[in-house]
C-alpha cells in the first residue's frame, strides 16, 4: 500500500513539473483521471448542468494557467481540484453575474476566432464528454494533434476569463 501512495505522490510531482513546462499531454491525463470525480462534486455544488460544466472547465483552466498553484507537497491533486472548485463556487452568483455579460461576449469572440478543428475538438471533449483519445479517434487525427488543439482553444478561452488578472493569467 505504501508503494502505491509513493507512486501516486511521485506521479503528482511529475504532473506539476510537466504543467509548469506547458506540456499539453499532461492536462489530458489529469482530465482523464479526475474529470468525472470533479464533475460529480461540481454537480452537487451547483445543481445545474451548465453551471457544473462551467465550474469544471474553470478549474482545469486554472490548473493549466497557474500550475504552480497546485503544490503536490501540500495536497493530493484530487483534493486540490475539489478545493479549487469550492473556491470558484464560493465566488457566488453576484460576482459571477457582474462578470457574466463581458465574459460571454469575450468567449464568443474567442470561439469565433478559433479554426474549425479547435472548435470541434473542444466540442467533443467538453460537450460530448469524450476524452482526448476518443476525440482523436473520432476525428482520425493523432492524439498529439487533439491535445494541441485543446491547448490552443483553452488558451484562447482562458484569455476571456474575467475572473483572472488583467494579463489573462
N, C-alpha and C positions, 0 to 999 in steps of 0.2 A: 504494500500500500504506500509506503514511504517513497518507493521508486516512482510510482505513478504521480504523486504530488510533486516530487522533484522534477519529473519530466514536464508536467504542466507548467510549473514555475519557469523552467528553462524556456519552454515554448513561448510563454508570455513575454519574457525578457527579449527574445528574438523578435516577436511581433512589434514591440515598441521600437526597437532598433530599426527594423525594416520600414515601419511607418515614418519614422524621422527621416530616413533616406528617401522617402517618396515612392516606395515600391508598391505599385497598384495591386499586384497579386495578393499581397498580404491583407488588404482591405477585403478582397473577395473571400479569403479564407476565414477571416473574422466574421464576416457577414454570414457565410455558410454555417458556421458553428453556432452563432448566437442570435441570428435574426428571429427565429421562431420564439425563443425564450423572451427576447426583448419585445416582440410584438404582443405576446401574451401579457406581459407586465403593462405595456402601454395601453392595451385594450381595457385592462382593469382600471387604470388611472383615468382614462378619458371617457370610456363608454360610447365612443363614436368612431366608426371605421376610418373616416377621413382624418380625424384628429390623431388616431392611432398611427396611421401611415406617416403623417407629418412628423410626429414625435420620433418614430423610429428613424426616418431619414435624417432628422435633425441631429440625433445622437451620433449616427455613423458619419455624418458630415463633420460634426465637431471633432470626432476622433481623427478623421482624415486631415482636417485643417490644423488641429492642435494636438499632435501625437504626444507631445511631452506632458500634456495634462493627465495622461494615464501613467501612473507610476507603479510598475509591477512589484516594486519592493514594498509598497504600501497596501495595495489592493489586488485582488484577483480581477481579471478582466471582466468576467461576468458581473461581479459586484460593482465595478466602476461603471459599466454600461447602465445598470439599473439606477445607480446614483445619478448619473448624467441625465437619465430620463426623468427622474424625480425633480432634479434641479430645473430642467426645462419646463416641466409641467407646472411647477410651483410659481413660475413666472406669472401665471394667472391670466385669465381671459382679458382683463382690462389692458394689460401690457400688450398682449397679442393682438387685440382689436385695434389698438393705436397704430401698430406696425403693419397690420394686415394689408390695407389697400396699397401702400407703397411697395410692400414685399411682393404682392401678387403681380403688380404692374411690372416690376423688375424681373421677376421669374418668368413671366410671359414673354418679355423681351428676350431673355436669355434662351428660352426654348425656341423662339423664332429664329435666333441666330445660329442654333445648332444645325449641323447637317443631319440628313435623314437617318444615317447609320447610328449616330449617337442617340437620337430621339427613340429609335426602335429598340436599341439596347436598354435604355432606361425604362422604357415601357415594359419590356419583357421581364426585367428583374424587379421593378417596383410594382407594377400593376398586375402582371401575370404571375408574380411570385416565383419566378424561375431563379435558380442560382446561376452564376455566370457560366458554368459548364453547360447547363441546359440551354441557355441563351445562345452560346457559341454553336452548339449542335443544331439548334433551330434555324440559325441564320447561315450555317455552313461556313463559319469562319473560325480561325484559330482562337483558343482561349485567351491568348495574349492580346489579340485584337479586341475582343469584347472588354477585357479589363482596361485597355487603353481608352476605348470609347466611354466606358463608365467613369473612369477617372476624369476624362475631359469634360463630360457632362456634369459630374458632381462639382468640379472646379468652377465651371461656368455658373451653375446654380448657387454655389456657395457664395459667390460674389454678389448675389441678390439677397442674401440673408441680412435683414435689417437688424438682427439681434447681435451681429458681430461688430467688431471695431470698424472704424472708418475705412481702413485699408482692406477690408474683406477678410481679415484673419481673426 
